[in-house]
């Protein structure tokens, strides 16, 4: 599939590096690995660190003038002065990886002038890879060698929505959200990248995460893929996700959809916020 000339090398490098890192992570799956926890309680293992080192090294060699931000390396202000920033999650869904499950991925995204331009999400457990170039196309490369174009679903009715939501951070919020929209089809998945990829390929219609723990490396690659597949992603207040500020967090969560159910989902999220604020005020 032809890619715009100004991003063709970037995509080829990102694809190759994501595949290489995914293969590395796959060799470490199931092995006894020392695990430590970050300040927010997120686990990190040797596999996260080795994947990060590999990706950062390869990208720095290929694009020495670009800034690189990885979840597993210190953030610096230099990325804010660079119009091109690679954003990396070396293992998205580390809890699934450590449990021996398949819901984790390697993610590489490139932001240009503060917006996602391309993304690659590779699933080590299956060998599948999702790719997208904003304004061009998105596609999935299957482990067996096949390729399929990605396009979001055409679901419009709220109670027909097939939701995909958090697995490790499951809260009562999701049950209330489903009731607010009449959703009965709710899939739990680990990696943010895989959840958004399911929306991009039309297998799911909506993903919502209301918390403030996701960061730019969680969303850069998935957003590029979803946008290229015709979908939409914002925070839960309807604002565009920001990638060029000092704080890498998305404090108002993430809402990703096929675009057709986006406004209904935002309205439901707003109702739940109002109810929570009312309860808190009475409490």
C-alpha positions, 0 to 999 in steps of 0.5 A: 500500500502506497504511503505519502512520500514524506512519511514512507521511510518513517512508517517502514522504520516504525513497522520494522522496529515494532516487529523487532521489539514485539519479537523480543517481548514474545521471547520473554513472555512466560519467563520469571521476570523481576517486577517493580512498581512505579509511583502510580502502581504500574508494574514494569519488568525487564521486558518493558525496559529491554523493549524500550531500549531497543526501540529508542536506539533504533529510532535514534539511529534512523532519525537523529534529529527527532525527539523521542519519548518513551514510557520507560525513560525520563521525560525532558523539555527538549521534546516540546521544542521539536516539531517531530516527536516519537512516542513509545509504549514498549509494552502497553498492557504490562499486567496482561503480559505478566499474567501470561495473557495476550492483551498487550502490545508494542506501540510506536507513534510519530507526532508532527507539530503536536498531532499524531501523524502515523502509528504502529501497534504490534501484538507480540502474542499473535504477530498481528500489526495495525498501522495507520497514516493520518489522511491516508489509510489504515490497515492490519498485517496478519501474522500469516502474511495477509493484509486487510484495510481498516475501516470503522463500523457504521453503527449509529444506535446507542443500544447497538454499541459494542463497547471495549473497555478496561480490563485491569482498571475495571470500576463501577463506572463502566456498568453505569456507562453501559446502562446510560446508553443501553449497551449490552455488549461489553468486552474487557481488553488490556492494552489501550492500543488493542482496544482502539485497534478493535474500533479501527477495524470495526470489531468494536464501536466505542472505547471509553476510559474516564480516569486520568492515568493514560498518557501521550504514549498510550494514545499517539499510535492508536489515535493515528490508526483510528483517525486513518480508519475514519474514527474519532478520539477525544477526551471524555469532555470532547476535547482534542487530545494534547501532545505538546504540553509538559504534562504527558497525562490525559487528565480527562480520560479517553473516548474513541469511537467510530465517530457516529456514536461519539456525541451520544457517548460524550453525552452519557459521560457528561451525565455520569459526571453530573450525577457524581458531582451531585452525589458528592455535593449531597454527601 
